Amino acid sequence: MSEPASAEASAGTLLLGPGPSPVSARVMRAMAAPVLSHLDPDMMAILDDVRAQLGRVFRAGDGAFSFAVSGTGTAGMETAVANLTRPGARAIAVVNGYFGDRLAQMLQRYGAAVTRVDGEWGRAIDPARLDEALASGADLVAMVHAETSTGVLNPVADLCRLAAARGAKTIVDCVTSLGAHPVAAAAWGADAIYSCTQKGLGAPSGLAPVSFTADVISRLKAGAADSQGRSFYFDLGLLHDYWVDRKYHHTISAPLVYALQEALAAVEDEGHEARWQRHETTHLAFAAALQEIGLDLLPPPAERLWSLNAVTVPDGVDEARVRKALLAEHGIEIGAGLGPLAGKIWRVGLMGSGSTRENVTRLVSALAGLVRR
Ligand SMILES: Cc1ncc(COP(=O)(O)O)c(C=O)c1O
């Protein structure tokens, strides 16, 4: 069974930006169920199901703690950072885009001594660069799998392997890859991994799926974490107490939990591999259709995301004019470039139920007319 069928729910604007992606009618309907309290036994049963489904979609290892933090993808990032760093820890941030930079900033705010491994925006990171930086020693390496600001897929399996070989823990951002690209937390050896609900999974924003390895959890339980972290809201021990031991920590949003549970069920109905393949096929169709109208993507083919396409703005074309006309005249939202890529790229998300050939055709025919205008 395939997941698209978002038309009913997204009859307004067609969301083809960097997120949120369209939310299917199935997921929208799930949110209309009566609100349960955060400690209701029925809610706890739903949370157990969400944990199990998240463990599968992250491909987390045995004993991993997979759950969803209240908040958006940035809350997932902050949960990983808050629980794996302590003031003075030596952290390396791999930065080849806006979100790698956000990771570096966050590590710094939590008191880590941060070394940046900077790479070109629009290219994947060369793992040898990380290896050089690791030679000086590190406790932690943080990286982005799918860099949404540039449309680039980073070689996180290699990066995690290099970090582990030097005894450093790893944080992997899968905000724009989960549900769209293969994600394999256990095979990569990621100690903490996080995502969002509003992209490849196809739910509204508001929860951040995260997963920590059994090792991180057992160290925490054994009290091996040398000092208490600074964050109360994102404290892994307190969140574990809530999700697993049913102790009050905060009042989770029932409709968002229902939406995530249903979105994950849709992912499983489609099948993880089939879903990745749909995202790849749609991306390739988009790249081919762009070529036909004389447009290109920023990253080289082997480094491109399937979920987020960074389209190069042709010389002499006003990026904002085209993007605004797409929205006003065709009801299609796409994103602008960030940082050094502002004005130079459009960011087109083909994710979740938005990843369809019909959407490619609709967008490319609209773009063709607007670029020529
Ligand atoms: C790679 C990446 N990391 C983190 C975030 C932050 O997620 P949010 O905007 O849901 O807080 C985003 C958002 O687009 C992202 O693309």
PDBQT file of the ligand as one rigid body, heavy atoms in Angstrom, charges set to zero:
ROOT
HETATM    1  C1  LIG A 401      18.661  19.146   9.464  1.00  0.00    +0.000 C 
HETATM    2  C2  LIG A 401      17.761  19.895  10.399  1.00  0.00    +0.000 A 
HETATM    3  N1  LIG A 401      18.030  19.879  11.707  1.00  0.00    +0.000 NA
HETATM    4  C3  LIG A 401      17.252  20.534  12.589  1.00  0.00    +0.000 A 
HETATM    5  C4  LIG A 401      16.141  21.239  12.178  1.00  0.00    +0.000 A 
HETATM    6  C5  LIG A 401      15.298  21.955  13.174  1.00  0.00    +0.000 C 
HETATM    7  O1  LIG A 401      14.001  21.429  13.140  1.00  0.00    +0.000 OA
HETATM    8  P1  LIG A 401      12.724  22.301  13.603  1.00  0.00    +0.000 P 
HETATM    9  O2  LIG A 401      12.572  23.436  12.668  1.00  0.00    +0.000 OA
HETATM   10  O3  LIG A 401      11.616  21.283  13.496  1.00  0.00    +0.000 OA
HETATM   11  O4  LIG A 401      12.973  22.721  15.005  1.00  0.00    +0.000 OA
HETATM   12  C6  LIG A 401      15.835  21.292  10.825  1.00  0.00    +0.000 A 
HETATM   13  C7  LIG A 401      14.666  22.046  10.347  1.00  0.00    +0.000 C 
HETATM   14  O5  LIG A 401      14.386  22.119   9.186  1.00  0.00    +0.000 OA
HETATM   15  C8  LIG A 401      16.654  20.592   9.919  1.00  0.00    +0.000 A 
HETATM   16  O6  LIG A 401      16.385  20.609   8.615  1.00  0.00    +0.000 OA
ENDROOT
TORSDOF 0
